Amino acid sequence: MNETEKTKLLEQMEEENLRRAKVIEGLSVGFVSIYLLNLDSGSIHPYRLKTDNFKTISDDLKSADWREIFSEYAKRHVILEDQKNYTQEVSAERISERIKKESSYKINYRCRESDGNITYMELSIVKVADEKFRHHVIMGYRDITDQVLRVQKEMADKIRIEAELEREKHANEIKSSFLFSMSHDIRTPMNAIMGFTALAKRHLNETEKLKNDLDKIDDSSRHMMALIDDLLEMSKIEYGRLELRSESCNLKDELETIVDMFKVQTEEKNITIEKIFEMPDNEVYVDTLRFRRVMSNLLSNAVKFTQPNGIIKLSASQKKVSESGYARFEFKVTDNGVGMSEDFMRRMYEAFEREETSTQTGYIGTGLGLTISKRLLDIMGGSISVKSQKGKGSTFKVDLPLKLSKHIDKKSSVMEQSEYKAIGTHRILLVEDIEVNRMLAETILTESGFLVESVPDGCDAVDAVKNKPPCYYDLVLMDIQMPVMNGYEATRAIRSLGREDTNRLPIIALSANAREQDKQMSMESGMDSHVAKPFDIAHLIATINDHIIKGKV
């Protein structure tokens, strides 16, 4: 081979080596460093360096043995939690063991940078498939922080989405459960209202009976309104945030009211309700809405699952009285209906559970009444237990501690409420867009002794105040939801008229928006108070009088 041929051959070899180098460089993109490691001698040769940690450590140690270098590298750069695993995986014994079984493998670990940030690293160890280099491995270090953070974000997003879906599913289940329950609970007083309305029409010329029917309608209406007012709050049971009200009431009267709610149903099935009340005629403090809900749920079940001509017994007794002023009361609802199986009694307080044989009664309920009763009693500090036998009936017993109150003469209280009238002659501007509501409010206010002018929208209210002389109106009753200008906007507009009287003119919200945030929004818009619809007449008149007096001071 002459010189020319040798030169040409060398050029071809150099060109081939260059191509190989370029291919290797292209394949190694993404690696911060690549080394050829001799497992026997301990030598390490770099082939790609973006970080020169190993050289720095080698210089510091005055050693080129990779075993010492890797140990020091772990101490200096690998976070404490990953040091042990990293050191084990890069030991000569571990590498030799693994490359006998695997042609390559990877190790993930974390480093802490000088700025305190964490870097995620991936070490690839590849067996050299060449007899000449059978004791060598290639080690490639790659920074995978971006990929890890991206995966972590994706996982976090996935977990967040799944959590949101689970919360939404749970919320929907609570909503569905609650709506089913409320449908059941509202039907009870609604049946009483419809039943006593029908009776009232028959007793138009019998004053005493008519008054009794109207009283029952009034009681049931108030109970149903309390249920509706509580719609948004009842979901708090699921989260343990339900706040109990403490109201003074007569338990005997409460129980009589609850029994009256089922008069129509019991008459239709010819069921007799026997009442046995063995307790003093004293007042107690209790959340009447929740108490009625518990007892009406138990009575409702008794009526539904008792065959025609059956008997239901409602008993109530006062047990031990403590020195702290609390007494323990026991309530029992006993029926001779279809009864329950032992299997069902083990799960009857779980939501949507129903006795399989409940179809015997011709009624399939939602399976929520006992669930709600149990949870409410838990919150109220009470308990519920049951004894039942298939085909012979059931007895539910409720134990409830209640604080005793001073006796209140209800008749006297009612008379005092009925005497609420306007204090003096005062003019009220009534703002209400629904005509029937406007007519009702006008009648009530006029009969109470107020002068009333009414407008159908917020913008009309602003014009009325603006076009009348100062202090013409003594108070404004403002609806919230109106088509052109709502009550919040109208109140702000009145307050901004710039007159001294409009700054202190009492404005009371009279709205079906009854949530706490609705009341807060009323206050923030410049109103003085918030009365929810349907309103209690005595409460409305007292509120008006109170704010008129304050406005005159």
C-alpha positions in Angstrom: 0.0 0.0 0.0 1.6 3.3 -1.1 1.5 6.5 0.9 -1.4 7.9 -1.1 -3.5 4.9 -0.3 -2.5 5.0 3.4 -3.3 8.7 3.6 -6.7 8.1 2.0 -7.4 5.2 4.3 -6.5 7.3 7.4 -8.8 10.0 6.2 -11.6 7.5 5.7 -11.0 6.2 9.2 -11.0 9.7 10.7 -14.2 10.5 8.8 -15.8 7.3 10.1 -14.7 8.1 13.7 -16.0 11.6 13.3 -19.4 10.2 12.1 -19.5 7.8 15.0 -18.6 10.6 17.4 -21.5 12.7 16.0 -23.9 9.7 16.2 -22.8 9.1 19.8 -23.1 12.8 20.6 -26.6 12.9 19.1 -27.7 9.8 21.0 -26.3 11.3 24.3 -28.2 14.5 24.0 -30.0 15.0 27.3 -27.2 13.5 29.4 -25.2 15.9 31.6 -22.3 13.4 31.7 -21.3 10.0 30.3 -18.5 7.9 31.7 -16.8 4.6 30.9 -16.2 2.7 34.1 -13.7 -0.2 34.7 -15.1 -2.4 37.4 -11.8 -4.1 38.0 -9.3 -1.2 38.1 -11.6 1.5 39.4 -10.7 3.8 36.6 -13.4 6.2 35.2 -13.1 8.0 31.8 -15.4 10.9 30.9 -16.9 11.1 27.4 -19.4 13.9 27.9 -19.3 16.5 30.6 -21.8 19.3 31.4 -21.1 19.0 35.1 -17.6 18.3 36.3 -18.5 17.1 39.8 -16.5 13.9 39.6 -13.3 15.7 38.5 -13.7 18.2 41.3 -14.1 15.4 43.8 -11.2 13.5 42.3 -8.9 16.5 42.6 -10.0 17.1 46.2 -9.4 13.4 47.1 -6.3 13.1 45.0 -7.7 9.8 43.8 -9.0 8.5 40.5 -10.7 5.5 42.0 -14.4 5.8 41.2 -15.5 3.9 44.3 -14.1 6.7 46.5 -15.4 9.4 44.1 -19.0 8.0 44.1 -19.0 7.7 47.9 -17.9 11.4 48.2 -20.3 12.4 45.5 -23.2 10.9 47.5 -22.2 12.8 50.6 -21.8 16.1 48.8 -24.7 16.1 46.4 -27.2 13.4 47.0 -29.9 14.3 49.5 -29.8 12.4 52.8 -32.9 10.3 52.2 -31.4 8.9 48.9 -27.7 8.5 49.9 -27.9 5.0 51.2 -29.8 3.6 48.1 -27.5 5.5 45.7 -24.3 4.2 47.4 -25.6 0.6 47.3 -26.6 0.7 43.7 -23.3 2.1 42.4 -21.1 -0.3 44.4 -18.9 -2.7 42.4 -20.7 -5.7 43.8 -24.2 -4.4 43.0 -23.3 -3.3 39.4 -21.6 -6.7 38.7 -24.6 -8.5 40.1 -27.1 -6.7 38.1 -25.3 -6.6 34.7 -25.1 -10.4 34.8 -28.9 -10.4 34.7 -29.6 -7.2 32.8 -28.0 -5.5 29.9 -28.9 -2.1 31.4 -30.8 -0.6 34.3 -31.6 2.8 35.8 -31.4 4.4 39.2 -33.3 7.5 40.2 -32.2 9.8 43.0 -32.3 13.5 44.1 -29.6 16.1 44.5 -29.7 19.4 46.4 -28.2 22.3 44.5 -26.3 25.2 46.0 -29.4 27.4 45.9 -31.4 24.8 47.9 -33.5 23.5 45.0 -33.9 19.8 44.5 -32.7 18.2 41.2 -34.1 14.9 40.1 -31.4 12.7 38.5 -31.5 9.4 36.5 -28.4 7.2 36.3 -28.3 4.7 33.4 -25.9 1.9 33.7 -25.3 -0.1 30.5 -23.2 -3.3 30.0 -20.5 -3.0 27.3 -21.2 -5.8 24.8 -17.7 -6.4 23.9 -15.4 -9.2 25.1 -12.4 -6.8 25.3 -14.4 -4.5 27.6 -16.3 -7.2 29.5 -15.5 -5.6 32.9 -16.7 -2.1 31.7 -20.0 -0.3 32.0 -21.2 2.9 30.6 -22.8 5.3 33.1 -25.0 8.2 31.9 -26.3 10.9 34.2 -29.4 12.7 33.1 -31.3 15.6 34.7 -35.0 14.6 34.7 -36.3 17.4 36.9 -38.5 18.8 34.2 -40.0 15.4 33.4 -40.5 14.6 37.1 -42.1 17.9 37.8 -44.4 17.5 34.8 -45.4 14.1 35.9 -46.0 15.3 39.4 -48.1 18.1 38.1 -50.1 15.7 35.9 -50.5 13.4 38.9 -51.5 16.3 41.2 -54.0 17.5 38.5 -55.3 14.0 38.2 -55.7 13.6 41.9 -57.3 17.1 42.2 -59.7 16.3 39.4 -60.6 12.9 40.9 -61.0 14.6 44.3 -63.3 17.2 42.7 -65.3 14.5 40.9 -65.5 12.6 44.2 -66.6 15.7 46.1 -69.1 16.5 43.3 -70.4 12.9 43.4 -70.6 13.1 47.2 -72.3 16.5 47.0 -74.8 15.1 44.5 -75.5 12.1 46.7 -76.1 14.4 49.6 -78.2 16.7 47.5 -80.3 13.8 46.2 -80.6 12.3 49.6 -81.5 15.6 51.1 -84.1 16.4 48.4 -85.7 13.0 48.7 -85.9 13.5 52.5 -87.2 17.0 52.2 -89.9 15.9 49.8 -91.0 13.3 52.4 -90.9 15.8 55.2 -92.7 18.6 53.4 -95.5 16.2 52.4 -96.4 15.6 56.0 -97.4 19.2 57.0 -98.7 19.7 53.4 -101.1 16.8 53.9 -102.3 18.4 57.1 -102.7 21.8 55.4 -104.7 20.3 52.6 -106.7 18.2 54.9 -107.6 20.9 57.4 -108.3 23.3 54.5 -110.9 20.8 53.2 -112.3 20.5 56.8 -112.4 24.3 57.1 -114.5 24.6 54.0 -117.1 22.3 55.7 -117.0 24.3 58.9 -117.5 27.8 57.5 -120.5 28.4 59.6 -119.1 26.7 62.7 -116.9 29.3 64.3 -115.2 27.1 66.9 -114.4 24.2 64.5 -113.3 26.7 61.8 -110.9 28.3 64.2 -109.5 25.0 65.2 -109.0 24.0 61.6 -107.3 27.3 60.9 -105.0 26.9 63.9 -104.0 23.5 62.7 -103.3 24.9 59.2 -101.2 27.7 60.8 -99.2 25.2 62.8 -98.5 23.0 59.9 -97.7 26.0 57.6 -95.2 27.2 60.1 -93.6 23.7 60.4 -93.4 23.4 56.6 -91.9 26.9 56.4 -89.3 26.0 58.9 -88.4 23.0 56.8 -88.0 25.1 53.7 -86.0 27.7 55.6 -83.7 24.8 56.7 -83.2 23.4 53.2 -79.7 24.9 52.8 -78.7 24.1 56.4 -79.5 20.4 56.4 -76.5 19.5 54.3 -74.4 20.6 57.2 -75.4 17.3 59.0 -73.1 15.5 56.6 -70.2 17.7 57.6 -70.9 18.0 61.3 -71.5 21.7 61.2 -75.2 21.8 62.0 -76.0 24.5 64.6 -78.9 23.7 67.0 -81.4 26.4 68.0 -82.5 26.7 71.6 -86.1 27.5 71.8 -88.5 27.4 74.8 -91.6 25.3 74.1 -94.1 23.0 75.7 -93.4 19.4 74.8 -97.0 18.3 75.2 -98.1 21.0 72.7 -95.3 20.0 70.3 -96.4 16.4 70.4 -100.0 17.3 69.9 -99.0 19.4 66.9 -97.0 16.5 65.4 -99.9 14.1 65.9 -102.3 16.5 64.2 -100.1 16.4 61.1 -101.1 12.8 60.6 -104.8 13.2 61.2 -105.8 12.9 57.6 -103.6 9.8 57.0 -104.8 8.0 60.1 -108.4 8.7 59.4 -108.0 7.3 55.9 -106.6 4.1 57.2 -108.8 4.1 60.4 -105.7 4.0 62.6 -105.9 5.1 66.2 -103.1 7.1 67.8 -103.2 6.7 71.6 -101.3 9.4 73.5 -99.8 8.8 76.9 -98.0 11.8 78.3 -96.5 11.4 81.8 -94.6 14.6 82.4 -95.1 18.0 84.0 -96.7 20.8 82.0 -93.4 22.6 81.9 -91.4 24.4 79.2 -88.1 23.0 77.9 -85.4 24.3 75.7 -85.1 22.3 72.4 -84.6 22.8 68.7 -88.3 22.5 67.8 -87.7 22.0 64.1 -85.3 19.0 64.7 -87.4 17.6 67.5 -90.5 17.7 65.2 -88.4 16.1 62.4 -87.3 13.2 64.5 -90.7 12.5 66.0 -92.6 13.0 62.8 -90.2 10.6 61.0 -91.0 7.9 63.6 -94.8 8.6 63.5 -94.7 8.7 59.7 -93.1 5.3 59.5 -95.6 3.9 62.1 -98.5 5.2 60.0 -97.1 3.9 56.7 -96.3 0.4 58.0 -99.4 -0.1 60.1 -102.3 -1.9 58.4 -105.8 -0.3 58.4 -107.6 -0.4 61.8 -104.2 -0.7 63.5 -103.1 1.1 66.7 -100.2 3.4 67.3 -99.1 4.5 70.8 -97.2 7.7 71.4 -95.8 8.0 74.9 -93.7 10.6 76.5 -92.3 10.7 80.1 -89.9 12.8 82.1 -87.2 10.8 83.8 -84.4 11.9 86.1 -83.9 15.7 86.7 -80.3 16.8 87.3 -79.1 19.6 89.6 -77.9 21.4 86.5 -81.5 22.0 85.4 -81.6 19.3 82.7 -84.1 16.5 82.6 -84.0 13.3 80.6 -87.1 12.6 78.5 -88.2 9.3 77.0 -90.4 9.1 73.9 -91.8 5.9 72.5 -93.6 5.3 69.2 -95.2 1.8 69.2 -97.2 0.2 66.4 -98.7 -3.2 65.6 -97.7 -3.0 62.0 -95.6 -5.3 59.8 -92.5 -5.1 62.0 -88.9 -5.5 60.8 -86.4 -8.3 60.3 -83.3 -8.6 62.4 -81.2 -8.3 59.3 -82.8 -4.9 58.4 -82.5 -3.6 61.9 -78.7 -4.0 61.7 -78.6 -1.6 58.7 -81.8 0.5 59.1 -79.9 3.7 60.0 -77.9 3.6 56.8 -79.1 5.9 54.0 -81.5 4.5 51.5 -81.9 1.2 53.3 -85.5 -0.2 53.2 -87.0 -3.4 54.4 -87.5 -5.7 51.4 -91.0 -6.6 52.5 -92.0 -3.0 52.8 -94.1 -3.5 49.7 -96.6 -5.3 51.9 -97.9 -1.9 53.0 -98.1 -0.5 49.5 -95.5 2.1 50.3 -91.9 2.3 49.2 -90.1 5.2 50.9 -86.7 6.7 50.2 -85.0 5.1 53.2 -83.8 8.3 54.7 -86.1 9.1 57.6 -84.3 6.9 60.2 -80.9 8.0 58.9 -81.7 11.7 59.5 -83.4 11.0 62.8 -80.4 9.1 64.1 -77.9 11.8 63.0 -80.0 14.6 64.5 -80.3 12.8 67.8 -76.6 12.2 67.9 -76.1 16.0 67.4 -78.7 16.8 70.1 -77.1 14.5 72.6 -79.8 11.9 72.5 -80.1 8.3 71.4 -82.6 6.0 69.6 -83.2 2.3 69.9 -85.8 -0.2 68.6 -87.5 -3.4 69.3 -89.3 -5.1 66.5 -90.7 -8.5 65.4 -91.9 -9.4 62.0 -95.7 -9.3 61.7 -96.2 -7.9 65.3 -95.0 -4.4 65.1 -92.2 -2.1 66.3 -91.3 0.2 69.2 -88.9 3.0 68.7 -87.5 4.7 71.9 -85.9 8.1 71.9 -83.9 9.3 74.9 -83.2 13.0 74.9 -81.7 15.3 77.6 -83.4 18.8 77.6 -83.0 21.8 79.8 -86.0 22.9 81.8 -87.4 26.4 81.2 -89.7 28.6 83.2 -93.4 28.1 82.3 -94.7 30.5 79.8 -98.4 31.3 79.4 -98.8 30.8 75.7 -102.3 32.4 75.5 -100.9 35.6 77.1 -97.9 35.5 74.7 -100.3 35.2 71.7 -102.4 38.1 73.0 -99.3 40.3 73.4 -98.3 39.5 69.8 -101.7 40.3 68.5 -101.6 43.7 70.0 -98.6 44.8 67.9 -99.8 47.9 66.1 -98.2 51.0 64.5 -96.7 53.4 67.1 -98.1 56.7 65.8 -99.0 57.6 62.3 -96.1 56.8 59.9 -95.8 56.5 56.2 -94.2 53.4 54.6 -92.9 53.0 51.1 -93.5 49.4 50.1 -91.4 48.1 47.1 -92.7 44.8 45.8 -93.0 43.6 42.2 -95.4 40.6 42.7 -98.9 42.1 42.9 -100.4 39.5 45.2 -97.5 39.9 47.7 -97.9 43.7 47.4 -101.7 43.5 48.1 -101.1 41.2 51.1 -98.4 43.5 52.6 -100.5 46.6 52.0 -103.5 45.1 53.8 -101.4 43.9 56.8 -99.6 47.2 57.2 -102.8 49.3 56.7 -104.8 47.3 59.2 -101.8 47.7 61.6 -102.2 51.5 61.4 -99.5 52.5 58.9 -100.0 54.8 55.9 -98.8 52.8 52.9 -97.6 53.8 49.4 -96.4 51.1 47.1 -94.3 50.8 43.9 -93.5 47.7 41.8 -89.7 48.2 41.2 -86.5 49.5 42.7 -86.2 52.3 40.1 -89.7 53.5 41.0 -88.7 53.5 44.7 -85.7 55.7 44.0 -87.9 58.1 42.0 -90.5 58.2 44.8 -88.0 59.1 47.5 -86.2 61.6 45.3 -89.4 63.4 44.2 -91.0 63.6 47.6 -90.0 66.2 50.2 -87.4 65.3 52.9 -88.7 63.0 55.6 -91.8 62.2 53.6 -91.4 58.5 54.2 -90.6 57.1 57.6 -89.5 53.7 56.4 -89.0 51.7 53.2 -89.8 48.0 52.9 -87.6 46.8 50.0 -88.0 43.5 48.0 -84.7 42.2 46.6 -85.4 40.4 43.4 -87.1 42.8 41.0 -86.9 42.9 37.2 -85.5 46.4 36.4 -83.6 47.4 39.5 -83.1 45.0 42.4 -83.4 46.0 46.1 -79.6 46.2 46.6 -79.2 48.7 43.8 -82.2 50.7 44.8 -80.9 51.0 48.4 -77.5 52.2 47.2 -79.2 54.7 44.9 -81.3 56.1 47.7 -78.4 56.4 50.0 -76.4 58.2 47.3 -79.1 60.9 46.8 -77.1 63.2 49.0 -79.9 64.3 51.3 -79.6 64.1 55.1 -82.9 62.2 55.5 -82.0 59.6 52.9 -78.8 58.8 54.8 -80.8 57.8 57.9 -84.1 56.7 56.3 -84.7 53.1 57.6 -84.7 50.5 54.8 -85.7 47.0 55.7 -85.3 44.1 53.2 -88.5 42.1 52.9 -87.4 39.1 50.7 -87.6 35.4 50.1 -83.8 35.4 50.0 -83.3 34.0 53.5 -79.7 32.7 53.6 -77.2 34.3 55.9 -75.2 35.6 52.9 -78.4 37.2 51.6 -78.8 39.0 55.0 -75.2 40.1 54.9 -75.6 41.4 51.3 -78.6 43.5 52.5 -76.5 45.0 55.3 -73.6 45.7 52.9 -75.9 47.5 50.4 -77.0 49.9 53.1 -80.1 48.4 54.6 -80.9 48.4 58.3 -82.5 45.0 58.7 -83.6 41.9 56.8 -87.0 40.1 57.2 -87.5 36.9 55.4 -90.7 35.9 53.6 -93.1 34.5 54.4 -92.9 36.8 57.4 -94.4 36.6 60.9 -96.7 39.6 61.2 -95.9 40.4 64.8 -92.2 40.2 64.0 -92.5 42.4 61.0 -94.6 45.1 62.8 -92.2 45.0 65.8 -89.2 45.4 63.5 -90.8 48.3 61.7 -91.7 50.1 64.9 -88.2 49.6 66.3 -86.5 51.1 63.3 -88.9 54.0 63.0 -88.2 54.9 66.6 -84.5 54.6 66.0 -84.8 56.8 62.9 -86.5 59.5 64.9 -83.8 59.6 67.6 
